[in-house]
């Protein structure tokens, strides 16, 4: 076969293949994932949520818009848990990969960077894993926050502690990063308003590997409640060392880390540690559309062999909300979809969703409520139970 | 005040392990003038060795120590022949790039295999309680093993023929060669020894804290601070430097906000580099 013939065959193949690539029947959603780096654990869970939604949707034929069905195609890259990569990659996703819609990376820090790019190009971005409010208070018009904002993270724990012992002495020990500092800024005020005493209030460096000195400070301050932490690696280390050092705290709530199913690998050190959670498999919201929490949990487990945490559920919910908005807009046009998102007030398996339309905090989550989950020993197993609010509890508090 | 004393004791215990980690780095520098940037990755491999030896093979946690030392040594010799041998005696940048590349390969493969999710090895060992403070059994055991291993390294370097050969090559490779010492084999042995120390320190650290594929980086950084305090190429100084770093961490955290600890550490690092370029504890050089 001559080279000329080969070229002709290749050209013919390309020509016949081109109708299948017609972009009209495909919607491209772009995002970055921390496949490597320190945010890998939670970011991977979030990505799995996105992927489960996409796979189920495409199996059912895609998003239905005006008699047409759009399959969803993902474009994603590894951001290495680094801000600079997020900036480069979101620009690439929009300009080169022509993504029509965006999901956020994981963590408040990375989302703050991605939001600058998405806003610059006027692309709708649904944010999950981004609780810090600051990003939504910069006049952005295309951001929509799926999570409850950071100021609500420890409100439930403070309420519960107040009810259990109004004379509690609270230590606030948290990671020196934007998300944790935003949470603790509000928590500081809430502790004081609840009439509790703060006996220690300190941030630790994100590079901290040994919490021994921090724990000795907590013990010296005679605290009986610890609120704080940050993300997975530091939170898991702090929990393990609190147990090893027999810190004798009556209540410990750490951010993010205890929500991961991996936290159970700490064994006894995980027991009685609680976490403010955006979602738990036990929640019983009646969804307006999409699966129930139990159905989502069962499907996620079937696909990934692990129980979903709130990062995975948040990812799935972001997909459901975008799908709903496009379907109701009757078009994938940005302005129309943004209009539907702005007026949206719905309940999914993730709970209620309503975005703020106040220009000073556009896109901030107004409808979603958090729960407090606690690791407990049940029948020889280490399991996570919802303990707060009382209306949603699946087990009593271990105090 | 009791809290400060508790933090000092904690600092000394964990500092001995920092010292052990730094000994591997400083030994390699002292013998072959190579800054081994695979050091953090080797510490991480030591951590995962503990995890797999205890969970898959059912070894007791401290039973993993001799296995890690042996496997670390063999792996170190292998890495020497792959990434180090050809750049010895050439510009420092060559060995820096070569070991950095090896580090990236090891971290990349490990991330693909284990992800960056944390792993935990619970070690049930009773601690010592003093008033309301508890010194964990794992910290005490890790510090004791670190001291024991440092002592064994001293005996190897100063009481054995191979140790004498290592010191001879470190002093003057050409003269050692003229005296019939197979310097290439000695260099690969010393590199293997340095890596074995890094791996075993990783194993001991993994008995104390949960860890991820990226955890070695933090201890590599600490090892640099320790070697600067103790003097590059000086294993005895590294141990003292490690204990000093642990003390600094414990004491500064007691009197200052917790997030000031790394700032104090690195200010000290710069001060030591300027005022004591041969190391604050250079007197400990034998």
Interface residues (C-beta under 8 A of the other chain):
Chain A: X36 X37 X38 X40 X41 X44 X173 X176 X202 X203 X204 X205 X207 X208 X209 X210 X212 X213 X214 X216 X217 X219 X220 X232 X233 X236 X237 X240 X241 X244 X245 X246 X248 X262 X265 X266 X267 X268 X269
Chain B: X2 X3 X6 X7 X10 X11 X14 X108 X111 X115 X116 X117 X118 X119 X120 X122 X127 X129 X132 X133 X134 X136 X138 X139 X208 X209 X210 X212 X214 X215 X218 X219 X221 X249 X250 X253 X254 X257 X258 X259 X261 X262
